Amino acid sequence: MKIGFIGLGNMGAPMAANLARAGHEVRGFDTAAPAPEGVTAAASAAEAARNADVVITMLPNGQILRAVADQAIAAMMPGAVLCDCSTVDVASARAVADQARGAGLAALDAPVSGGIGGAQAGTLTFMVGGDDAAFATVAPLFQVMGQKAVHCGEAGAGQAAKICNNMILGVTMIATCEAFALADKLGLDRQKMFDVVSTSSGASWSINSYCPAPGVGPASPADNGYRPGFASELMLKDLRLSQDAAESADADTPMGAAATRLYADFVENHGGRGQDFSAMLPHFAARHRQPG
């Protein structure tokens, strides 16, 4: 399959490389990052999109997605699929899908879960919005880049699922870090804490698979000096998206709102930028006063 891949950063580059290793013809573009091995570098987003069966984007935000879509859609051949794997606001996802359909194209919003490690290993989970035919076209590519793809519904449904999932993740990671910091103050050994909670009612992905305490549980960014992983500023971005969505949908999300405030304080006031989102544990352990 001929694939255009726009956005070759920490996530996009290994995803594109996995597609190339699987035998697909991949042409990639990024404003700063080089094309990974096996991917032909394009001079522009339009050049990457031209004559591609599927164009995949992995971009920082909805504003950039809309700008790139203007260029890519104009260059794509009729019947091709535009598949956006960025995490952006639902309104941008739906606007780009409408624009693509108006140009005779198909469109999917397919944000991912699994982080840089999942992108490198080809074990991402895709949450996909769009029509059945487009999903069927791109499904073989999802199988190369990930371990699971869930068709969540029409345009925007993938972004809705990602926003809700990451709101849960942000809230549970904060609770996990708070609990470990409290256990420290109470004199409880961190390994014993893990042994109890990971097999009890407090278990969650945040403790069982991504434990924020170094040397405890499976290897995680905590064992690498809290290098991301999934950066705290990206978690903050996703939590802010969840709160924008909650406001537009008139949904009550007090825990999501609290998590957003806590990550904003960490990133903006306590050096959290560039650290993994699980670095909330040493942040809490240092007993920084939290915003009211």
C-alpha positions as CSV (number, residue, x, y, z in Angstrom):
1,M,0.0,0.0,0.0
2,K,1.2,3.6,-0.7
3,I,1.2,5.6,2.5
4,G,1.9,9.2,3.2
5,F,2.9,9.9,6.8
6,I,2.9,13.5,8.1
7,G,4.5,14.1,11.5
8,L,7.6,12.0,12.2
9,G,8.2,12.9,15.9
10,N,8.6,10.6,18.8
11,M,5.4,8.7,18.0
12,G,5.1,9.1,14.2
13,A,8.7,8.1,13.3
14,P,8.5,4.5,14.8
15,M,5.0,4.1,13.5
16,A,6.1,5.0,9.9
17,A,9.2,2.8,10.3
18,N,7.1,-0.2,11.3
19,L,4.9,0.3,8.2
20,A,8.0,0.4,6.0
21,R,9.4,-2.7,7.5
22,A,6.1,-4.5,6.8
23,G,6.6,-3.8,3.1
24,H,4.5,-0.7,2.5
25,E,5.8,2.2,0.4
26,V,6.0,5.0,2.9
27,R,6.7,8.7,2.1
28,G,7.0,10.9,5.1
29,F,7.2,14.6,6.0
30,D,8.0,16.5,9.1
31,T,9.0,20.2,9.5
32,A,12.0,19.3,11.7
33,A,12.5,15.5,12.3
34,P,14.3,13.4,9.7
35,A,12.6,10.4,8.0
36,P,13.3,7.1,9.8
37,E,15.0,4.2,8.0
38,G,12.9,2.8,5.2
39,V,10.8,5.9,4.8
40,T,11.3,8.2,1.8
41,A,11.5,11.9,2.8
42,A,9.0,14.3,1.2
43,A,9.6,18.0,0.8
44,S,6.1,19.0,2.0
45,A,2.9,17.6,3.4
46,A,1.3,17.8,-0.1
47,E,4.1,15.8,-1.6
48,A,3.8,13.1,1.1
49,A,0.0,12.9,0.4
50,R,0.2,12.8,-3.4
51,N,-0.8,9.5,-4.9
52,A,-1.1,7.8,-1.5
53,D,-3.8,5.2,-0.7
54,V,-3.8,6.3,2.9
55,V,-2.4,9.5,4.5
56,I,-1.6,9.2,8.2
57,T,-1.1,12.3,10.4
58,M,0.5,12.4,13.9
59,L,0.4,16.1,14.9
60,P,0.6,18.2,18.1
61,N,-2.8,19.8,18.2
62,G,-6.1,20.6,16.3
63,Q,-4.9,23.9,14.9
64,I,-1.9,22.2,13.2
65,L,-4.0,19.3,12.0
66,R,-6.4,21.7,10.3
67,A,-3.5,23.5,8.6
68,V,-1.9,20.3,7.4
69,A,-5.3,18.9,6.3
70,D,-5.7,21.9,4.0
71,Q,-2.4,21.0,2.2
72,A,-2.9,17.2,2.3
73,I,-6.5,17.0,1.2
74,A,-5.8,19.2,-1.8
75,A,-3.1,16.8,-3.0
76,M,-4.8,13.5,-2.3
77,M,-6.4,11.3,-5.0
78,P,-10.1,10.7,-4.9
79,G,-11.1,7.7,-2.7
80,A,-8.0,7.8,-0.6
81,V,-8.3,7.8,3.2
82,L,-7.0,10.5,5.6
83,C,-6.3,8.9,8.9
84,D,-5.4,11.2,11.8
85,C,-3.7,9.5,14.7
86,S,-3.1,12.8,16.6
87,T,-4.9,13.5,19.9
88,V,-6.9,16.7,19.2
89,D,-10.2,18.2,20.1
90,V,-13.4,16.5,18.8
91,A,-14.5,19.6,16.9
92,S,-11.2,19.6,14.9
93,A,-11.5,15.9,14.1
94,R,-15.1,16.4,12.8
95,A,-14.2,19.5,10.8
96,V,-11.3,17.7,9.1
97,A,-13.5,14.7,8.4
98,D,-16.2,16.9,6.8
99,Q,-13.5,18.7,4.7
100,A,-12.1,15.3,3.5
101,R,-15.6,14.0,2.6
102,G,-16.3,17.1,0.7
103,A,-13.2,16.5,-1.4
104,G,-14.2,12.9,-2.3
105,L,-12.0,11.3,0.4
106,A,-12.7,9.1,3.4
107,A,-11.5,10.1,6.8
108,L,-10.8,8.5,10.2
109,D,-9.8,9.9,13.6
110,A,-7.7,7.3,15.2
111,P,-5.8,8.5,18.3
112,V,-3.6,6.0,20.0
113,S,-2.7,4.7,23.5
114,G,0.5,3.0,24.4
115,G,3.1,5.8,24.3
116,I,6.5,5.8,22.7
117,G,7.3,2.3,23.8
118,G,4.1,1.0,22.1
119,A,4.8,2.9,18.9
120,Q,8.3,1.4,18.8
121,A,7.1,-2.1,19.6
122,G,4.0,-2.0,17.3
123,T,1.6,-2.6,20.2
124,L,-0.5,0.6,20.2
125,T,-4.2,0.6,20.7
126,F,-6.2,2.7,18.2
127,M,-9.6,4.3,19.0
128,V,-11.2,5.0,15.7
129,G,-14.0,7.2,14.5
130,G,-15.3,7.2,10.9
131,D,-17.2,5.0,8.4
132,D,-17.0,1.2,8.1
133,A,-15.4,1.2,4.6
134,A,-12.5,3.5,5.6
135,F,-11.9,1.5,8.8
136,A,-11.7,-1.7,6.7
137,T,-9.2,-0.1,4.4
138,V,-6.9,1.0,7.2
139,A,-7.4,-2.0,9.4
140,P,-4.3,-3.9,8.0
141,L,-2.1,-0.9,8.8
142,F,-3.5,-0.7,12.4
143,Q,-2.5,-4.4,12.7
144,V,1.1,-3.5,11.8
145,M,1.4,-0.4,14.1
146,G,-0.6,-1.8,17.0
147,Q,-2.2,-4.8,18.8
148,K,-5.8,-3.5,18.8
149,A,-8.1,-1.2,16.9
150,V,-11.6,-0.4,18.2
151,H,-14.1,1.1,15.8
152,C,-15.8,3.5,18.2
153,G,-18.4,5.1,15.9
154,E,-18.7,8.0,13.5
155,A,-16.3,10.9,13.0
156,G,-15.0,12.2,16.3
157,A,-15.8,9.1,18.3
158,G,-12.2,8.0,18.4
159,Q,-11.1,11.4,19.9
160,A,-14.0,11.1,22.4
161,A,-12.8,7.7,23.5
162,K,-9.2,8.9,23.8
163,I,-10.1,12.0,25.9
164,C,-12.3,9.9,28.3
165,N,-9.6,7.2,28.6
166,N,-6.8,9.7,29.4
167,M,-9.0,11.5,31.9
168,I,-9.3,8.2,33.8
169,L,-5.5,7.7,33.4
170,G,-4.6,11.1,34.7
171,V,-7.0,10.7,37.7
172,T,-5.7,7.2,38.6
173,M,-2.1,8.1,38.3
174,I,-2.5,11.0,40.7
175,A,-4.3,8.8,43.2
176,T,-1.6,6.2,42.9
177,C,1.2,8.7,43.5
178,E,-0.7,10.3,46.4
179,A,-1.1,6.8,47.9
180,F,2.6,5.9,47.6
181,A,3.6,9.3,49.1
182,L,1.2,8.7,52.0
183,A,2.5,5.2,52.5
184,D,6.1,6.6,52.7
185,K,5.0,9.0,55.5
186,L,3.3,6.1,57.3
187,G,6.5,4.0,57.1
188,L,5.2,1.4,54.7
189,D,7.7,-0.2,52.4
190,R,7.0,0.6,48.7
191,Q,7.4,-3.0,47.6
192,K,4.9,-4.2,50.3
193,M,2.6,-1.4,49.2
194,F,2.8,-2.6,45.6
195,D,2.3,-6.3,46.6
196,V,-0.9,-5.4,48.4
197,V,-2.5,-2.9,46.1
198,S,-1.6,-4.6,42.8
199,T,-3.7,-7.6,43.9
200,S,-6.4,-5.8,45.8
201,S,-9.3,-3.4,45.1
202,G,-6.9,-0.5,44.5
203,A,-5.3,-2.1,41.5
204,S,-5.2,-0.2,38.2
205,W,-3.0,0.1,35.1
206,S,-1.2,3.0,36.8
207,I,0.1,0.7,39.5
208,N,0.2,-2.7,38.0
209,S,1.8,-1.8,34.6
210,Y,3.3,1.6,35.1
211,C,4.1,1.9,38.7
212,P,5.4,5.3,39.6
213,A,7.8,4.0,42.3
214,P,11.3,3.2,41.1
215,G,12.3,-0.5,41.4
216,V,8.8,-1.7,42.1
217,G,6.7,-3.7,39.7
218,P,7.4,-4.0,35.9
219,A,10.0,-1.6,34.4
220,S,8.6,1.8,33.9
221,P,9.8,5.4,33.3
222,A,10.3,5.7,37.1
223,D,13.2,3.3,36.7
224,N,14.8,5.6,34.1
225,G,14.8,8.9,36.1
226,Y,11.2,9.6,35.0
227,R,12.2,10.2,31.4
228,P,9.0,10.0,29.3
229,G,7.2,7.7,28.6
230,F,4.3,9.9,28.4
231,A,5.3,13.5,29.2
232,S,3.5,15.4,31.9
233,E,2.8,18.3,29.5
234,L,1.1,15.8,27.1
235,M,-1.1,14.5,29.9
236,L,-2.0,18.1,30.8
237,K,-2.9,18.7,27.1
238,D,-5.2,15.7,27.1
239,L,-6.8,16.6,30.4
240,R,-7.5,20.1,29.1
241,L,-9.1,18.6,26.1
242,S,-11.3,16.5,28.4
243,Q,-12.4,19.6,30.3
244,D,-13.1,21.5,27.1
245,A,-15.2,18.6,25.9
246,A,-17.0,18.4,29.3
247,E,-17.8,22.1,29.2
248,S,-19.2,21.8,25.6
249,A,-21.2,18.7,26.5
250,D,-22.4,20.1,29.9
251,A,-20.8,17.1,31.7
252,D,-19.8,17.1,35.3
253,T,-16.2,15.9,35.7
254,P,-14.9,17.2,39.1
255,M,-12.1,14.6,39.3
256,G,-11.0,15.4,35.8
257,A,-11.0,19.1,36.7
258,A,-8.9,18.4,39.8
259,A,-6.4,16.3,37.9
260,T,-6.1,19.1,35.3
261,R,-5.3,21.7,38.0
262,L,-2.7,19.4,39.6
263,Y,-0.9,18.6,36.4
264,A,-1.0,22.3,35.4
265,D,0.7,23.2,38.7
266,F,3.3,20.5,38.3
267,V,4.1,21.4,34.7
268,E,4.0,25.1,35.0
269,N,5.3,25.7,38.5
270,H,7.3,22.7,39.7
271,G,9.6,21.5,36.8
272,G,7.2,18.8,35.5
273,R,7.7,19.7,31.8
274,G,9.9,17.0,30.2
275,Q,9.3,14.5,33.0
276,D,7.0,11.5,32.7
277,F,3.5,12.0,34.1
278,S,4.3,9.4,36.8
279,A,6.8,11.9,38.2
280,M,3.9,13.1,40.3
281,L,5.2,10.7,43.0
282,P,8.4,12.5,43.8
283,H,6.5,15.8,43.4
284,F,4.0,14.7,46.1
285,A,6.7,13.0,48.2
286,A,8.4,16.4,48.4
287,R,5.1,17.7,49.8
288,H,4.5,20.6,47.5
289,R,1.5,22.6,48.5
290,Q,-1.3,21.9,46.0
291,P,-3.6,24.6,44.5
292,G,-6.9,24.9,46.2
